[in-house]
Amino acid sequence: MWGRSGPIAHTTAEVWLGRSLAADASLEEMVLRYLAAFGPASVKDVQKWSGLTRLREVVNRLRPRLAVFTDDDGRELFDVPNAPRPDPDTPAPPRLLYDFDNLLLSHADRGRVITDAFRAQNYATRRPLPGVVLLDGFTAGDWQLERERDTATLLVRPYEQLASRDKDALTEEGERLLDFAAADAATRDIRFES
C-alpha cells in the first residue's frame, strides 16, 4: 500500500494476473524481456536482476538475435535489435527514483548512474534510504516525501548547487510525483535544501 500501513497480503502470480503462467517459459524469453526493459546490459546485469547464474550460455545462444555493443571498459553489452537508443548526446530527463527502483537494482555495474557524490553520502549507514535524484542520468541528490495531516512536502536535497533549468525541471518532476503519491493532500509543497 502506498502512503499507509496495513497487513501484508500475498498471492500467486496466477491470481494477480488472472491466468495461468506459461508452462513452456524459457530462460531465453526471460533474458529477451529483461533486455527489452533494461538493455543494453551485460550478462552480469541479467544475472543480478534475475538472481540466476550461468546465463552466459543463454546469452550466447541468443547472440545472433541480439545487438551487441562494447562499453568504455571493454565489456560486452547486449540489447534487443530494435530497442530505442537515443543519440548519446541526448540529455536524460530529470527523475526522482524510489529507493528500490529497478534502475538501481537491475544492474551489476551501477557506475553508469552512481556518482562519487552519491557514494560520499554513506547511505549504507542510514535507514531508511531516501529516494534518489537523477540529473542527466546521474545521481545528483536525494529526496523525501513528508506528510503531516493534509500537507505533503517533497524535500529535494541536491549534492551541489543546481542550475536554474535543473531546478525548474526537478520542480516539474516533483509536481508529477506529488500528483501520484500525495493526490489526497490539500496542500503540496516542494522545497530544495542545501
Secondary structure, DSSP 8 states (H G I E B T S, - for coil): --SS--------HHHHHTS---TT--HHHHHHHHHHHH-SB-HHHHHHHH-----HHHHHHHGGGSEEEE-TTS-EEEE-TT-----TTS----EEE-TT-HHHHS-S-GGGT--HHHHTT-GGGSSS--EEEEETTEEEEEEEEEEETTEEEEEEEESS---HHHHHHHHHHHHHHHHHHTTT-SEEEEEE--
